[in-house]
């Protein structure tokens, strides 16, 4: 019998991801979807095999050093890892991963949208409509 991994998920994730985690692991989710405090992170790493944080969670040396012996992976749901103390994780033999390409298309979409919004003065038009100043 395979033991399911115990996973602590610190923030709301896409529904498909949460569904898969529920099916494949013993996942505990942050139902409030607010950033975990340091004490909450310390509690999570004390029992988890895997921690899935986001950029809002400060996974510092104090948190990592409080990790139980089962914590083997910090799988960041995001591009950066500057909120995770990589040296402390390495010293404890904890792997750190991220999702490096997750925002590439979104960033391009925002850039293109900004170009169009600025060139066509959409912001100004939206304010006119809301103020009732649009004459057609």
C-alpha positions in Angstrom: 0.0 0.0 0.0 1.4 3.4 -1.0 1.2 6.2 1.5 -0.2 9.4 0.1 2.0 12.4 0.4 1.0 15.0 3.0 0.8 18.3 1.2 0.3 21.8 2.7 -1.1 24.3 0.2 -0.9 27.8 1.5 -3.2 29.7 -1.0 -6.0 29.0 -3.4 -4.9 27.3 -6.6 -6.8 26.7 -9.8 -9.7 24.2 -9.3 -8.2 21.6 -11.6 -4.9 21.6 -9.6 -6.8 21.4 -6.3 -8.9 18.5 -7.6 -5.8 16.5 -8.6 -4.1 17.2 -5.3 -7.2 15.9 -3.5 -7.2 12.7 -5.6 -3.5 12.0 -5.4 -2.5 13.1 -2.0 -3.5 14.0 1.5 -3.7 17.7 0.9 -4.6 20.4 3.4 -5.7 23.7 1.9 -5.8 27.2 3.2 -9.5 27.8 3.0 -9.2 31.5 4.0 -6.9 32.2 1.0 -4.9 34.8 3.0 -1.1 34.7 3.3 0.1 32.4 6.0 1.9 34.0 9.0 5.2 32.6 10.1 3.6 30.5 12.9 1.2 29.0 10.3 4.0 28.2 8.0 5.9 26.6 10.8 2.9 24.4 11.7 2.5 23.4 8.1 6.1 22.3 7.6 6.1 20.4 10.9 3.8 17.7 9.4 4.0 18.0 5.6 6.0 16.1 3.1 5.5 18.9 0.5 4.8 22.6 1.0 3.2 24.4 -1.9 3.6 28.2 -1.2 3.1 31.2 -3.3 5.1 34.5 -3.5 3.1 35.9 -0.6 4.5 33.3 1.8 7.9 34.1 3.4 9.5 30.7 3.7 12.5 31.9 5.6 15.3 30.1 7.5 13.2 30.0 10.7 10.4 28.2 8.9 12.7 25.8 7.1 14.6 25.0 10.2 11.3 24.1 11.9 10.5 21.6 9.2 9.8 18.0 10.3 11.9 15.2 8.9 9.4 14.4 6.2 9.5 17.7 4.4 11.3 17.0 1.1 10.0 19.5 -1.3 8.9 23.2 -1.4 7.1 23.4 -4.7 6.4 27.1 -5.2 3.3 27.9 -7.3 4.9 30.8 -9.2 7.9 32.0 -11.1 10.2 33.4 -8.5 11.8 31.9 -5.4 13.2 35.0 -3.7 10.7 34.5 -0.9 12.3 31.1 0.0 15.6 30.8 1.8 17.3 28.5 -0.7 20.5 28.1 1.5 18.4 27.0 4.4 16.5 24.5 2.2 19.7 23.1 0.8 21.2 22.7 4.2 18.2 20.6 5.3 18.2 18.6 2.1 14.9 20.1 0.9 14.4 20.5 -2.8 12.8 23.7 -4.1 11.0 24.0 -7.4 8.9 26.6 -9.2 6.7 27.0 -12.3 9.0 29.1 -14.5 6.8 29.6 -17.6 3.5 30.0 -15.8 3.2 33.8 -16.4 4.8 34.2 -19.9 1.6 34.4 -21.8 -0.2 36.5 -19.1 2.7 39.0 -19.2 2.5 39.3 -22.9 -1.3 39.7 -22.8 -1.0 42.5 -20.2 1.7 44.2 -22.3 -0.4 44.1 -25.5 -3.5 45.2 -23.6 -1.6 48.2 -22.2 -0.4 49.2 -25.6 -3.9 49.1 -27.1 -5.4 50.8 -24.0 -2.9 53.7 -24.2 -3.0 54.1 -28.0 -6.8 54.0 -28.2 -7.3 56.0 -25.0 -9.6 53.3 -23.5 -9.0 54.6 -19.9 -10.2 58.1 -20.8 -13.2 56.6 -22.7 -14.2 54.4 -19.7 -14.1 57.4 -17.4 -16.3 59.4 -19.7 -18.9 56.6 -19.9 -19.0 56.2 -16.1 -19.3 60.0 -15.7 -22.2 60.1 -18.2 -20.2 62.3 -20.5 -20.3 60.0 -23.5 -22.4 61.5 -26.3 -22.1 58.7 -28.7 
